[in-house]
Amino acid sequence: MSTVTDIGLETMTGADLDEVVAIDAETSSTPWSWSLFNDELARPESRWYVVARIDDEIVGFAGLMVVPDPDGDQAHVTTIAVSPEFRRRGIGARLMSALGRHARGRGCVSWTLEVRESNHAAIELYRRFGFAPVGTRPSYYSGNETALIMWCHDLAADDYEAVLSGKDGSQS
């Protein structure tokens, strides 16, 4: 079994899209199309996507959108997924750490996301990164499932790098 240290993270490129779309189709009830991912990659001024690899295989991916705000730019996590057979190995945490670092590097002061209310594992992961629920979006997902809206306003804090470092396998 691969460990968290065997996982490489790389900026997503068009060459990754076939594997990314396959993972999204396997893990999402409303998967994105190849064209949608490609359109997102064509907007580097406001979007960033990353893939997690074990050897040459993509096992997960994540992305964010930077939203300009006069009080400090915000990052919105647009998507995150890990292949089912590679879950519970720290890959989601590594992807979240990468997103957080990228958002901090872009000057974002806070970040947000939506998650299915029933996805308790993901909610717990996001809580470890300082996210807290602030509201809901009823019938946001297929099957009329409600989305939990979560925010973290500590992204620009001096000590937030320690949160990111503790979640990516760089500390034991």
C-alpha positions in Angstrom: 0.0 0.0 0.0 1.3 3.4 -0.9 1.9 6.0 1.8 1.3 9.7 1.9 5.0 10.3 1.1 4.7 8.3 -2.2 2.2 10.8 -3.5 3.3 13.4 -5.9 1.3 16.6 -6.5 1.5 18.5 -9.9 -0.4 21.3 -11.5 -3.1 19.7 -13.7 -2.7 20.0 -17.5 -4.8 19.1 -20.5 -2.9 15.8 -20.7 -4.4 14.8 -17.4 -8.0 15.3 -18.3 -8.9 11.8 -19.5 -7.9 10.3 -16.1 -9.4 13.2 -14.1 -12.7 12.9 -15.9 -12.7 9.1 -15.2 -12.2 9.7 -11.5 -14.9 12.4 -11.4 -17.3 10.1 -13.2 -16.5 7.4 -10.6 -16.9 9.7 -7.5 -19.5 12.3 -8.4 -23.2 12.1 -9.0 -22.9 15.1 -11.3 -19.4 14.7 -12.9 -17.9 17.5 -14.9 -17.2 17.0 -18.6 -13.8 17.0 -20.3 -14.8 20.4 -21.8 -15.6 21.9 -18.5 -12.3 20.9 -17.0 -10.5 22.1 -20.1 -12.3 25.5 -19.8 -11.3 25.8 -16.2 -7.6 25.1 -17.1 -7.8 27.9 -19.7 -8.4 30.4 -16.9 -5.1 30.4 -15.0 -5.7 34.0 -13.9 -8.5 32.9 -11.6 -8.3 29.1 -11.5 -5.8 26.5 -10.3 -6.1 22.7 -10.4 -3.8 20.0 -9.0 -3.5 16.3 -9.5 -2.2 13.7 -7.0 -0.2 10.8 -8.5 1.1 7.5 -7.3 3.7 6.4 -9.8 2.2 7.4 -13.1 -1.4 7.1 -12.0 -3.6 10.0 -11.1 -5.4 9.1 -7.9 -7.0 12.4 -7.0 -7.5 16.0 -8.0 -8.7 19.3 -6.7 -9.2 22.9 -7.8 -10.0 26.3 -6.7 -11.2 29.6 -8.1 -9.9 33.0 -6.8 -12.8 35.5 -6.3 -11.7 39.1 -6.1 -12.9 41.0 -3.1 -12.0 44.6 -2.0 -11.6 43.3 1.6 -9.3 40.5 0.5 -9.6 37.9 -2.2 -11.3 34.7 -1.4 -10.7 31.2 -2.7 -13.5 28.8 -3.5 -12.8 25.1 -3.6 -14.5 24.1 -6.9 -13.9 20.4 -6.7 -11.9 17.7 -4.9 -12.0 13.9 -5.5 -9.9 10.9 -4.6 -10.3 7.5 -6.3 -12.2 5.2 -3.9 -9.4 2.6 -3.8 -7.0 5.3 -2.6 -9.1 7.0 0.1 -8.1 7.1 3.8 -4.4 7.5 2.9 -4.0 11.3 3.4 -4.5 12.2 -0.3 -7.4 14.5 0.3 -5.4 16.3 3.0 -2.5 16.7 0.7 -4.7 18.2 -2.0 -6.3 20.6 0.5 -2.9 21.7 1.7 -1.8 22.4 -1.9 -5.0 24.4 -2.5 -4.5 26.3 0.7 -0.9 27.2 -0.1 -1.8 28.2 -3.6 -4.6 30.4 -2.3 -2.3 32.0 0.3 0.3 32.6 -2.5 -2.4 34.4 -4.5 -3.1 36.7 -1.6 -6.5 35.1 -0.6 -7.5 35.8 3.0 -10.3 33.3 3.3 -11.7 30.2 1.5 -15.0 28.5 1.1 -16.6 25.3 -0.2 -19.8 23.3 -0.4 -20.1 19.7 0.7 -22.9 17.2 0.8 -24.4 17.2 4.3 -24.1 13.4 4.2 -20.4 13.4 3.4 -19.2 13.2 7.0 -15.6 12.1 6.1 -15.2 15.2 3.9 -16.7 17.5 6.5 -14.3 16.2 9.1 -11.4 16.8 6.7 -12.5 20.4 6.1 -12.9 21.0 9.9 -9.3 20.0 10.3 -8.4 22.8 8.0 -10.4 25.3 10.0 -13.6 25.3 8.0 -16.8 25.8 9.9 -20.4 25.5 8.6 -22.2 28.8 8.0 -25.3 27.8 6.2 -26.9 25.4 3.7 -28.0 25.3 0.1 -31.2 23.1 -0.1 -31.4 20.8 -3.1 -28.0 21.9 -4.3 -26.9 18.4 -5.3 -28.6 15.7 -7.3 -31.3 13.8 -5.4 -32.3 17.0 -3.7 -29.4 16.7 -1.2 -28.5 19.8 0.8 -25.1 21.3 0.6 -23.4 22.5 3.7 -21.6 25.8 3.1 -18.3 26.0 5.0 -15.8 28.9 5.4 -12.4 29.4 6.8 -11.4 33.0 7.5 -7.9 32.2 8.9 -6.2 31.6 5.5 -4.0 34.7 5.7 -3.2 34.3 9.4 0.5 33.9 10.2 0.0 30.6 12.0 -2.2 29.1 9.3 0.9 27.7 7.5 1.3 25.3 10.5 -2.3 24.0 9.8 -1.4 23.4 6.2 1.9 21.7 7.1 0.3 19.4 9.6 -2.1 18.1 7.0 0.2 17.3 4.2 2.5 14.6 5.6 5.4 16.9 6.1 5.1 16.6 9.9 4.5 13.4 11.9 
